[in-house]
Amino acid sequence: MTQDSPHGPDRSFLFVLGSSRADGNSELLARAAAAHLPSDVPQRWVDLNELSLPDFQDGRHESADRRPGDTEELLRRATLEATDVVIVSPLYWYSLSAQTKRYLDYWSGWLNVPGSDFKTRMAGHTLWGVTAMAHDEHEVADGLVTSLSHSAAYLRMHFGGVLKGTASRPGDIHSADQALIRAKTFFQRPTPLARFPYEEADAVA
């Protein structure tokens, strides 16, 4: 994997659906982008609403030998096995959905699962985002973008950015021509190594 673009011949995608509505606009936009991936690139789709995943409880300092439950272990393995993880979440109150945030909270626990080496194994992989929002002004999603970018930076992942579309009512994304055009080449774009702002400042200094 190169520093600027880790796209290789053995890519595999995990799409994590975090909407509270089935077939929501964010999912439809993600599927439009995924349709342009090469046919030999594996895709796995996980709908967080269909999993019995309890709220995350941080027990890192209470139990060093905590073991994941079955559903949590399924998610952990799927996350580790994918070269590319795509967070698919509508913009709820200018951030990620509760379902998506809970999934990312579990990453904190996986850092300490015995034998997992979660941080080491995620380094070099790529994190992406797809979101739909009611606003035409997509800068209102900056908080969501920052959350994903910083998460990637912490794990030394690459960050492919966030595919954004304007849509509110069910199916509105089908009329979001510019978003659908961007979707065609979204997963072909360069994916630089994610950095925190202070790391970028140090690199320039």
N, C-alpha and C positions, 0 to 999 in steps of 0.2 A: 504494500500500500504506500502511495506517495503522500507527501504532506498536503498537497493541494487538492488532489482528487483520488480517493481510494477505490474508484470504480474498477472492478476486476472481473475476471471470467466466472467467478464463483459467488456472485451476489445472491442474496436471498432476503426477501422483504417480509417484515412483520408489520401489519397495519393494525393499530390499536384504536378501536372505535369507542369514543367516550361521550357520545350524545345520549340524551335521555329519550330520544325519539328514533325509532327504527327508520332506516332509509331517509335520514335527515340530509339537509343540503351539504353539510361537511362531508358526510360519507359519499354522497353522489359525486362530489367534486374529486374526492380521493379516488374513487373508482374510475372516473374519467381520466385521471392522470395515470393510474395503474394500467389502464388499457393500452398505453403506449410503451410499456416495458417490453423487452424482448420476451418471446413466448417461452424461452428456456430458463427464465429467471423465476424461481419459486416465489409464490406469494402465500402468506398465511394471514387470515383475517380473524381477529379476536374481538368480539363485542363484549365490553365490560358489563353491560346490563344483563348479559346471559350467564354471568359467573357469580357464584355465591362467595364473594370476597368481602370479608368483614372490614370495618374501618381499621386503618393501620394503628397499631399501638407500638410506640417506640420502647423496646425493651433492651436496647443495646448495652446499657450499663447495669442491668439487673440479671441477665442470663446470657452468658457467653456461648452456651450450647443450644440456643433456640433453633428449632427445626421448622421449616415452612409446612403449612398444611397442603393438602392435595391440590387445591385450586391455585394457591400461591406458588407452589412448586411448578405447576404447568406454565404459569406466566413467567416465572423466573427462567425456566429452561428455554421457552420460546424467545424470550428477550436475548438471552445469551447466544442462541443459535443463529440469530439473524444478523447479517452484515449491516442491514439498513432497518431502522425502527422508525415508523411513521406514526406520529401522534395525530389522530384525527379528532378534533374537538371544536364544537361551535364556540363562538366568543360569548361567554356568559359573564356579565358584569366586568367586561374588559379584561378577562383572564381565561384560564382553562376551566372546563367543567369540573364539577365535584368528582365525578367518576374518574376523569383523567388525572386529576391531582392526587387522588387516593392511590392510583396505580404508580405514579411517580414517587409518592411517599414510601411505597414498599421498596423502592430502590435503596432507600436509606437502610432498611433492614437487611437487604441482600448484601450490603457491603460487609456484613459481619457473619454471614452464614458460614460455618466451618467448611473449609475446602472449596468455597465458591470462587474466591479470587475475582469477585464481580467487577471491581474497578479495573483491575489489570486486564481482564478479558474483554471489557467493553471498550477499552482504549483502541483507537483506530477505526472503530465502527462509525456509522453515520446516523445522525438523528435528523429527522425531517418533521415538518408540521403542515397540516392542512386545516383551514378554518373558514367557516362562513359566518357572516355578520350582517346586521341590518344596515350598518352605515356604508355610505359611499366613500367616506374618508377612512381609508384603511390604516392610517396611522393610529387610530384608536386601539388597534390590536398590538401596539408596541409592548405592552406589558406581557402579553402571551408570548410574543417573540423573544423577549428578554428572558423569560423563565426557561424556555427551551434552550436558548443559546447558552445561558449560564450553566444549565444542567449538563450540556454537552462539554463545555469547557472544564467543568469539575472532573469529568470522567475521561478527559483527553480524547473526546470523540470529534469527528468532523461534523459540521453543521451545514445542511443543505438549504436552510431557510424555510420560510412558511409560504405555502400557496394560499392566497386569500381570494375570497369571492364575496360579492354582495348578494345576499338572499335572506329572506325572512320567512315567508309562507312556504309550506311544503312544496318542493319542486321548483321553486323560484330560480335555483341555480342553473336550470336548463336554459334560462334566458340571459344568463351572465356571460355574454359572448367573450369578453376579454379574459375572464377567468378560465374559460374553457380553452381558449387559445394558449394561455400560459401553461395549462395542464398538459398539453401535448408534449412539451419539452422539459417539464419541471424536473423530472428525475434524471435528466441528462446534464443538468447544470453543474458547474464546479462546486466542490464541497470542501472548502478550506478547513484546516484544523481550527476548532472553536477556541477562542481566547477570551478571558475576562478583559474588561476595558483597561485595567491597570497593567495587564501584560502587554497589550498593544501599545500603551504609552511607553513602557520600558523598552520595547523593541525599537521605537522611533528615537528615543533618547540616546 
